[in-house]
Structures are given as C-alpha cells and as structure tokens.
Amino acid sequence: MMKKFYFLLILSFFLNGCVESVAVLGSGVSNGKIVQSSINSALSLGIKQQTGKSPAQHVLAYAKERNPENKKDTCVSFLESTSSEACYIAKRNLMEIKAKIKEKSKIKNLN
C-alpha cells in the first residue's frame, strides 16, 4: 500500500508539467476546434503536395477560368448591397444549372 502511495506521489511530480497541456487538449477536443484545425491543415498539405497548388490558389484559378474579364455583379443581402466577382460567378453558375434543368425537363416531357 505504501509503495503505491510513493509511486503515485513521485509520478505526480514528474507529470506536473503535463497538466496544463492536457487541459488545453481536453477542452479543444470536446468542441472540435483542434481536430478541425488539424484535419484542415492535413488536407491543405496533401492538396499542395499532390497538385503543387494550395487550396486558395485553386480557388483563384477557378475564378480566373470562370470570369476572365473580372466582371462584377451585385450581391444583395438583407443588410447591404455589394458588388463582387464571386457574385458574378455564382449567378452565372446558377443560370447554367437552371438551363440544364430546363433542358432535361423538356426531354422528359417529350418522352
């Protein structure tokens, strides 16, 4: 019994510095911030190693491909009206999807 007590006492001295980091990990893991951050970093690194571009560079390349003239369109939210390239790209994609849906519905109506 005394051996266990001394062992736990000595062990507590050695592990005293670990308590703070374990407390941070415990709170971070419970709400998922540390897990989400580590997954995000791992995915970004994997994408960069596979393609040679970071995810942000892929987004910029997609925007350049979809909107080479850098046209802007209005974005209306319930707070303010702004104009941006992302809104132009999003509206253009929506119009293309709507056209495809209408085309498919016409084909189904003919059959």
Protein Blocks (a to p, Z undefined) as FASTA:
>chain_A
ZZmmmmmmmmmmmmmmmmmmmmmmmmmmmnommmmmmmmmmmmmmmmmmnopafklmmmm
mmmmmmmnopacddddfkbccddfklmmmmmmmmmmmmmmmmmmmmmmmZZ
